[in-house]
Amino acid sequence: MRITLPRRRLLPAAATTALALVLVSCGGGQSADAGDEPVEGGQLTVALRDEPVQLNPLVDQGSGAHSVRPVVDSLVWDNGDGTYSPWLAESWEVSEDASHYTFHLRDDVTFHDGEHLDAEAVKANFDFVVDPENRSTGSTAKLQPEATVVDEYTLEVQLEAPESSFLTLIAAPYFGILSPRQLQDDPESLADTLIGTGPFVFDEWVRGQSLTYTKNEDYAWGPEGTHGGPAYLDSIRYVFLPEDQTRYNALLTGEADMVDYIPAEYNQEVLDSDEYTSDSFLLPGVGYTLHLNTRQEPFDDVRVRQALLHGLDREGIVASSTFGAYPVQEYLAETTPDFKQDLENTIEFDPDLANQLLDEAGWDERDSEGYRTRDGERLSTEVPFNSENQLDQRTLEQVQIDARELGFEVNLLPVPAAEHSERMYNGDYGILASFQSESTGMQLWRLYGSDNVSDGETIGSNASFLSDPELDELLAQARQSADPEERAGYYGQAQELLPELAPAVPLHSRARTFAAQPYVGGVGWDYAWPQPYLYEAWVNR
Amino acid sequence: MRQLSRIGLRLLLAAFTLLGAATAAFFALRLVPVDPAFVILGAARGDQVDISPEVLAAVRAEYGLNEPLLVQYGMFMGRLLQGDLGMSYVQQVPVTSLIASQVQPTLALAGLGTLLALVLSLSAAILTAGRRLPSGLASVLELTAASTPVFWLGFLLMLIFAVQLRALPMIDDGSLASLILPAVTIALPTAAPLAQVLRQSLEDVLEQPFITTARARGLSIMTVKLRHALRHAAIPYLTMIGFAFGALLGGAAITETLFSRPGLGRLLIMSVSNQDLPVVIGVVLLSTLAFVLVNTLVDIVYTLVDHRLNEKTAATPGEGAAASPDTRTGTGADAEADMRTGTGTDAERSGA
């Protein structure tokens, strides 16, 4: 099942066409009575799953990124296919090795506090994430960007190391440009107030309940391809409904005009429904994957890792744990710009091969319970998982059952979320299951590159502790390739290589599905960090 | 005077309870093998973030995490005694302001919930006590309500009244209407045991000879219940309210989560899951304080309802009212006392 929007921009007509296409492709539906023409005014109430713990997008890539987009703009707009359009930057140049970027800014942009957007203002944002005092853990901070003002509207950024995905990272809401006055004079306020340049102005955050934004009447710098002017809606009200069932009910009762993160169990029902307009986007990146700890027995043996990769019925596991809502994926989700469409080395379910590999690895005896043993020791591993996540639990239970078939004992260990991360950094696990999404193949480097192995000094996200020179070289080449095709070529080779190294068992991609009442129109997607984009939304009640 | 010193002792005990609760919360949360620095850096939310050694060092220094645990405990208690609950690890705002912003919604929910629970339990018990069939029926209903998980009950109410009938809103928008479903959700399981206890003691009292005497004077059964029996049956009911308050706090946490309402319960659940230690301690302290206050209040109300407690405490000071189960069903002496004063409940109060 492929459920993605055509990668089009957000002209209202295009959006309506796209919506119609999706409705048709999802098996019918009536035309929305939002109409084709935008309607001015009104409030849009959007039910979201996660409330931000704090708002400042420059500090972390957590929940804040779900709900701050209406207030903050980025330097460039990501078209979702490896290309970019102008936004706060009119144009830019990238050095051949993708380590040096020059941005030419618009000269007509003002922040909500009246500050003028210039090179100094943007530099203040880069400086903020680099300063360790501000504890930024985002992707941008990791690249240690050093910004230099060339003239009033020109800014140069030098990265510590080349990064061809830099534009995608800074196009995401977690590098939304904030007012330099707020950053410098009142940084404490960033946790619960945001001053950006976006089409909506921060109004009020009632913790535990809602976040309200009102229209920015002066807005005239929408990303290229949009109508550019002020938003159609008077205001947006996000309500936070973490309970899946409650959030879904809010769609049924009509208390929410739009519900984001439709739970997996209702995904198909909503997409098929005539009563609501809906759209779904498969989140790009590494997806939901079992990372195998290559530093420990038994996964220090590549044959055991390959055995698990081929011995698990991934199709079956994903279909039953996600109620058929999410598709199986390879090492990258197919919506990732660098996904290799004609991938040859795909992961095949082959229990015979898996058993053969385990025999070869010396796990060829069986104990009284039917598990494989070697020198009297049982083939066994441990998966700590966050017990609050039911989807994780269902998936891992299926994995456990399949592994049992191979004579491989997989012990599930429910732990609180915080302990989960502690174990992750200490490498205290056999398998670590996690969902990771970013709109670039660069995530392969973050998850499988040896630069990102935690070693006591640095703390990285390479959860399998894989360190392979050939893969490292490919990833380094990709990150140095400013040319999108060349970059995709290297990432493609990495995708062909990964099943051989088998550092992880990729399982599913997750769809981000929203549903709206039929009177809601003009909702698009922000592809840099896929989420509904409400700038050109309208309500026609 | 005796009463004052008893209240003074109560308050002293309350202060110790609070310190104990703070200490228990501190160690319970710090003994979990999780580095608070990771929590502060947002790693506890399951994102696979990259953290540079510089950032980690900055956080450790700022929060004094390099000190031994006992030194950290000392620092924490020192600040606490000055009323400083510190900064939230995760939300980056002072704990006191975070809690202050969540008190009102929980008070509204718990307030309406308590009111409903009292009205429901009083009317259910008074209307059905002593009447065989209604009493049995109500008892079955109460047992069902008391043993239904709050989460499930709320869910059911939501499906019926919000989704099916569209009679009431489900999502909090600050209006009274949106408070009704959540308040009923916590009121029902709270009201059920209260009604059970009250009916039982009412029925016990109704079998006493003084009731027969009162009836013989021509008073209606309802008048007898309200004017005579209720006062005698009130002590176990009041004790139960003290316990029910604890259940109400737990129920509020679940209800707030289910209906996605703001409030202390939801804040607590979120903070526990995020390992946001300062917030957890703050909410635990506040709940302990509320619990102690309510039970002290209940204790004081006992003495207003039943004067024998004053006489008793005069004989054995320090013996709390809760330790007077013998007042439960109105003893013979009790009945005689009531006969002496006849219907004069007011006279009794004015004599106090």
Interface residues (C-beta under 8 A of the other chain):
Chain A: A47 V53 Q54 N56 V59 D60 Q61 G62 S63 P132 E133 R135 S136 T137 G138 S139 A141 K142 A191 D192 V206 R207 G208 Q209 V239 F240 L241 P242 E243 Q245 T246 R247 N249 A250 L252 T253 E255 A256 N386 E388 P416 A417 A418 E419 H420 S421 E422 M424 Y425 S434 Q436 R446 L447 N452 E457 T458 I459 G460 S461 A463
Chain B: V32 P33 V34 D35 F38 V39 I40 L41 G42 A43 A44 R45 G46 D47 Q48 V49 D50 I51 S52 P53 E54 V55 L56 A57 A58 V59 V90 Q91 Q92 V93 L98 S101 Q102 P105 F155 M158 L159 A162 V163 R166 P169 M170 I171 D172 G174 E256 T257 L258 F259 S260 R261 P262 G263 R266 L267 S273 N274 Q275
